[in-house]
Amino acid sequence: MIASMTGFANVTRPIAGGNVGGTISFEIKSVNSRFLDLSFRFPDELRTLEMPLRELLGKELIRGKVECRAGWALKASDAAETLDTDRLQRLLKLAQEVQDFSADSGSLNTADILRWPGVVQSAELDWTALLPEFHIMAAEAIKELKIVRDREGARLAELIKTRTAAMRTLVAHAEPLIPTAQRAFADKARAKLIEVMGSAEDERIRQELTLYAVRTDVAEELGRLKVHLDEVDRVVSTRGQAGKRLDFLMQELNREANTLGSKSVSTEISGIAMELKLLVEQIREQVQ
């Protein structure tokens, strides 16, 4: 079964490192593209993930414009900020020395101490330790993306088959109309030629009518339409790269529909040719 190039996956994990909690996440989304186009939106701490992920994505995906995002949402706990007691002791000792040197100097209050650089330490995550977890999350997200793309591909295949079935119905409707339309066209052409040439037995009239019959014979076009439609159904039911093959088949179907329209000798058959072209275009939009 064909796979779609459109999909989205997200993996989120809770974290608890030291005095900091929250979540880390990895997100991947994919849209249509003729080639594999990768982009990464990572914070500086996670830039080292890019190269191994490029290799992994190159193995797992063939086409699509793929964007990866990684990040975090931190939630401070009650102990998210701590006092650096060594620095605090040094600060208090220096403050006491200042007071001993000058009795007029003011003493430090609590607010002054808390504002002093380095006394209050904010807890930070160890991103290096989290890199392996991000690797695991990325692999899980890529796996989920492939599942989503396969599921979307199955729906796409059904849509395409619905349209190929509609095209078969149109071809089946056109086939019995051809002989009647050709006879009616030949009768009109014969009458016109007799009017111009003056004799129904004129060899030139027979030659012209034979030429008209050849020019308006669409049996081969209808046959090729059915063959191409069978091939489309086969391709969308087969796993593997199908985009280029389907694009080629759409060109062939469109060519046969155009020929059918140009050879048409009745408005009804011309209408069928137009409907066939419309369905071909609808499939083409899905497979590009």
Secondary structure as a PSIPRED ss2 file (coil, helix, strand):
# PSIPRED VFORMAT (PSIPRED V4.0)

   1 M C   1.000  0.000  0.000
   2 I C   1.000  0.000  0.000
   3 A C   1.000  0.000  0.000
   4 S C   1.000  0.000  0.000
   5 M C   1.000  0.000  0.000
   6 T C   1.000  0.000  0.000
   7 G E   0.000  0.000  1.000
   8 F E   0.000  0.000  1.000
   9 A E   0.000  0.000  1.000
  10 N E   0.000  0.000  1.000
  11 V E   0.000  0.000  1.000
  12 T E   0.000  0.000  1.000
  13 R E   0.000  0.000  1.000
  14 P E   0.000  0.000  1.000
  15 I E   0.000  0.000  1.000
  16 A E   0.000  0.000  1.000
  17 G E   0.000  0.000  1.000
  18 G C   1.000  0.000  0.000
  19 N C   1.000  0.000  0.000
  20 V E   0.000  0.000  1.000
  21 G E   0.000  0.000  1.000
  22 G E   0.000  0.000  1.000
  23 T E   0.000  0.000  1.000
  24 I E   0.000  0.000  1.000
  25 S E   0.000  0.000  1.000
  26 F E   0.000  0.000  1.000
  27 E E   0.000  0.000  1.000
  28 I E   0.000  0.000  1.000
  29 K E   0.000  0.000  1.000
  30 S E   0.000  0.000  1.000
  31 V E   0.000  0.000  1.000
  32 N C   1.000  0.000  0.000
  33 S C   1.000  0.000  0.000
  34 R C   1.000  0.000  0.000
  35 F C   1.000  0.000  0.000
  36 L E   0.000  0.000  1.000
  37 D E   0.000  0.000  1.000
  38 L E   0.000  0.000  1.000
  39 S E   0.000  0.000  1.000
  40 F E   0.000  0.000  1.000
  41 R E   0.000  0.000  1.000
  42 F C   1.000  0.000  0.000
  43 P C   1.000  0.000  0.000
  44 D H   0.000  1.000  0.000
  45 E H   0.000  1.000  0.000
  46 L H   0.000  1.000  0.000
  47 R H   0.000  1.000  0.000
  48 T H   0.000  1.000  0.000
  49 L H   0.000  1.000  0.000
  50 E H   0.000  1.000  0.000
  51 M H   0.000  1.000  0.000
  52 P H   0.000  1.000  0.000
  53 L H   0.000  1.000  0.000
  54 R H   0.000  1.000  0.000
  55 E H   0.000  1.000  0.000
  56 L H   0.000  1.000  0.000
  57 L H   0.000  1.000  0.000
  58 G H   0.000  1.000  0.000
  59 K H   0.000  1.000  0.000
  60 E H   0.000  1.000  0.000
  61 L C   1.000  0.000  0.000
  62 I C   1.000  0.000  0.000
  63 R C   1.000  0.000  0.000
  64 G E   0.000  0.000  1.000
  65 K E   0.000  0.000  1.000
  66 V E   0.000  0.000  1.000
  67 E E   0.000  0.000  1.000
  68 C E   0.000  0.000  1.000
  69 R E   0.000  0.000  1.000
  70 A E   0.000  0.000  1.000
  71 G E   0.000  0.000  1.000
  72 W E   0.000  0.000  1.000
  73 A E   0.000  0.000  1.000
  74 L E   0.000  0.000  1.000
  75 K E   0.000  0.000  1.000
  76 A E   0.000  0.000  1.000
  77 S C   1.000  0.000  0.000
  78 D C   1.000  0.000  0.000
  79 A C   1.000  0.000  0.000
  80 A C   1.000  0.000  0.000
  81 E E   0.000  0.000  1.000
  82 T E   0.000  0.000  1.000
  83 L E   0.000  0.000  1.000
  84 D C   1.000  0.000  0.000
  85 T H   0.000  1.000  0.000
  86 D H   0.000  1.000  0.000
  87 R H   0.000  1.000  0.000
  88 L H   0.000  1.000  0.000
  89 Q H   0.000  1.000  0.000
  90 R H   0.000  1.000  0.000
  91 L H   0.000  1.000  0.000
  92 L H   0.000  1.000  0.000
  93 K H   0.000  1.000  0.000
  94 L H   0.000  1.000  0.000
  95 A H   0.000  1.000  0.000
  96 Q H   0.000  1.000  0.000
  97 E H   0.000  1.000  0.000
  98 V H   0.000  1.000  0.000
  99 Q H   0.000  1.000  0.000
 100 D H   0.000  1.000  0.000
 101 F H   0.000  1.000  0.000
 102 S C   1.000  0.000  0.000
 103 A C   1.000  0.000  0.000
 104 D C   1.000  0.000  0.000
 105 S C   1.000  0.000  0.000
 106 G C   1.000  0.000  0.000
 107 S C   1.000  0.000  0.000
 108 L C   1.000  0.000  0.000
 109 N C   1.000  0.000  0.000
 110 T H   0.000  1.000  0.000
 111 A H   0.000  1.000  0.000
 112 D H   0.000  1.000  0.000
 113 I H   0.000  1.000  0.000
 114 L H   0.000  1.000  0.000
 115 R H   0.000  1.000  0.000
 116 W C   1.000  0.000  0.000
 117 P C   1.000  0.000  0.000
 118 G C   1.000  0.000  0.000
 119 V C   1.000  0.000  0.000
 120 V E   0.000  0.000  1.000
 121 Q E   0.000  0.000  1.000
 122 S E   0.000  0.000  1.000
 123 A C   1.000  0.000  0.000
 124 E C   1.000  0.000  0.000
 125 L C   1.000  0.000  0.000
 126 D C   1.000  0.000  0.000
 127 W H   0.000  1.000  0.000
 128 T H   0.000  1.000  0.000
 129 A H   0.000  1.000  0.000
 130 L H   0.000  1.000  0.000
 131 L H   0.000  1.000  0.000
 132 P H   0.000  1.000  0.000
 133 E H   0.000  1.000  0.000
 134 F H   0.000  1.000  0.000
 135 H H   0.000  1.000  0.000
 136 I H   0.000  1.000  0.000
 137 M H   0.000  1.000  0.000
 138 A H   0.000  1.000  0.000
 139 A H   0.000  1.000  0.000
 140 E H   0.000  1.000  0.000
 141 A H   0.000  1.000  0.000
 142 I H   0.000  1.000  0.000
 143 K H   0.000  1.000  0.000
 144 E H   0.000  1.000  0.000
 145 L H   0.000  1.000  0.000
 146 K H   0.000  1.000  0.000
 147 I H   0.000  1.000  0.000
 148 V H   0.000  1.000  0.000
 149 R H   0.000  1.000  0.000
 150 D H   0.000  1.000  0.000
 151 R H   0.000  1.000  0.000
 152 E H   0.000  1.000  0.000
 153 G H   0.000  1.000  0.000
 154 A H   0.000  1.000  0.000
 155 R H   0.000  1.000  0.000
 156 L H   0.000  1.000  0.000
 157 A H   0.000  1.000  0.000
 158 E H   0.000  1.000  0.000
 159 L H   0.000  1.000  0.000
 160 I H   0.000  1.000  0.000
 161 K H   0.000  1.000  0.000
 162 T H   0.000  1.000  0.000
 163 R H   0.000  1.000  0.000
 164 T H   0.000  1.000  0.000
 165 A H   0.000  1.000  0.000
 166 A H   0.000  1.000  0.000
 167 M H   0.000  1.000  0.000
 168 R H   0.000  1.000  0.000
 169 T H   0.000  1.000  0.000
 170 L H   0.000  1.000  0.000
 171 V H   0.000  1.000  0.000
 172 A H   0.000  1.000  0.000
 173 H H   0.000  1.000  0.000
 174 A H   0.000  1.000  0.000
 175 E C   1.000  0.000  0.000
 176 P C   1.000  0.000  0.000
 177 L H   0.000  1.000  0.000
 178 I H   0.000  1.000  0.000
 179 P H   0.000  1.000  0.000
 180 T H   0.000  1.000  0.000
 181 A H   0.000  1.000  0.000
 182 Q H   0.000  1.000  0.000
 183 R H   0.000  1.000  0.000
 184 A H   0.000  1.000  0.000
 185 F H   0.000  1.000  0.000
 186 A H   0.000  1.000  0.000
 187 D H   0.000  1.000  0.000
 188 K H   0.000  1.000  0.000
 189 A H   0.000  1.000  0.000
 190 R H   0.000  1.000  0.000
 191 A H   0.000  1.000  0.000
 192 K H   0.000  1.000  0.000
 193 L H   0.000  1.000  0.000
 194 I H   0.000  1.000  0.000
 195 E H   0.000  1.000  0.000
 196 V H   0.000  1.000  0.000
 197 M H   0.000  1.000  0.000
 198 G C   1.000  0.000  0.000
 199 S C   1.000  0.000  0.000
 200 A C   1.000  0.000  0.000
 201 E C   1.000  0.000  0.000
 202 D C   1.000  0.000  0.000
 203 E H   0.000  1.000  0.000
 204 R H   0.000  1.000  0.000
 205 I H   0.000  1.000  0.000
 206 R H   0.000  1.000  0.000
 207 Q H   0.000  1.000  0.000
 208 E H   0.000  1.000  0.000
 209 L H   0.000  1.000  0.000
 210 T H   0.000  1.000  0.000
 211 L H   0.000  1.000  0.000
 212 Y H   0.000  1.000  0.000
 213 A H   0.000  1.000  0.000
 214 V H   0.000  1.000  0.000
 215 R H   0.000  1.000  0.000
 216 T C   1.000  0.000  0.000
 217 D C   1.000  0.000  0.000
 218 V C   1.000  0.000  0.000
 219 A H   0.000  1.000  0.000
 220 E H   0.000  1.000  0.000
 221 E H   0.000  1.000  0.000
 222 L H   0.000  1.000  0.000
 223 G H   0.000  1.000  0.000
 224 R H   0.000  1.000  0.000
 225 L H   0.000  1.000  0.000
 226 K H   0.000  1.000  0.000
 227 V H   0.000  1.000  0.000
 228 H H   0.000  1.000  0.000
 229 L H   0.000  1.000  0.000
 230 D H   0.000  1.000  0.000
 231 E H   0.000  1.000  0.000
 232 V H   0.000  1.000  0.000
 233 D H   0.000  1.000  0.000
 234 R H   0.000  1.000  0.000
 235 V H   0.000  1.000  0.000
 236 V H   0.000  1.000  0.000
 237 S C   1.000  0.000  0.000
 238 T C   1.000  0.000  0.000
 239 R C   1.000  0.000  0.000
 240 G C   1.000  0.000  0.000
 241 Q C   1.000  0.000  0.000
 242 A C   1.000  0.000  0.000
 243 G H   0.000  1.000  0.000
 244 K H   0.000  1.000  0.000
 245 R H   0.000  1.000  0.000
 246 L H   0.000  1.000  0.000
 247 D H   0.000  1.000  0.000
 248 F H   0.000  1.000  0.000
 249 L H   0.000  1.000  0.000
 250 M H   0.000  1.000  0.000
 251 Q H   0.000  1.000  0.000
 252 E H   0.000  1.000  0.000
 253 L H   0.000  1.000  0.000
 254 N H   0.000  1.000  0.000
 255 R H   0.000  1.000  0.000
 256 E H   0.000  1.000  0.000
 257 A H   0.000  1.000  0.000
 258 N H   0.000  1.000  0.000
 259 T H   0.000  1.000  0.000
 260 L H   0.000  1.000  0.000
 261 G H   0.000  1.000  0.000
 262 S H   0.000  1.000  0.000
 263 K H   0.000  1.000  0.000
 264 S C   1.000  0.000  0.000
 265 V C   1.000  0.000  0.000
 266 S C   1.000  0.000  0.000
 267 T H   0.000  1.000  0.000
 268 E H   0.000  1.000  0.000
 269 I H   0.000  1.000  0.000
 270 S H   0.000  1.000  0.000
 271 G H   0.000  1.000  0.000
 272 I H   0.000  1.000  0.000
 273 A H   0.000  1.000  0.000
 274 M H   0.000  1.000  0.000
 275 E H   0.000  1.000  0.000
 276 L H   0.000  1.000  0.000
 277 K H   0.000  1.000  0.000
 278 L H   0.000  1.000  0.000
 279 L H   0.000  1.000  0.000
 280 V H   0.000  1.000  0.000
 281 E H   0.000  1.000  0.000
 282 Q H   0.000  1.000  0.000
 283 I H   0.000  1.000  0.000
 284 R H   0.000  1.000  0.000
 285 E H   0.000  1.000  0.000
 286 Q H   0.000  1.000  0.000
 287 V H   0.000  1.000  0.000
 288 Q C   1.000  0.000  0.000
